[in-house]
């Protein structure tokens, strides 16, 4: 019974880790189109075309 419980706990922990990892996307996880969109947003923010609130809102939308 001890080995079975240990295996169950390890599998449960692994499942939680995988699900948490999938929900968290970083710039490194983005594909070329998403990176390009983020670059365009960064350029527009740097030029003052959009404010910080709009920049963050659009970056968050890309992450979804």
Buried (B, 14 or more C-beta within 10 A) or exposed (E): EEEEEEEEEEEEEEEEEEEEEEEEEEEEEBEEEBEEBBEEBEEBBEEEEBEEEEBEEBBEEBBE
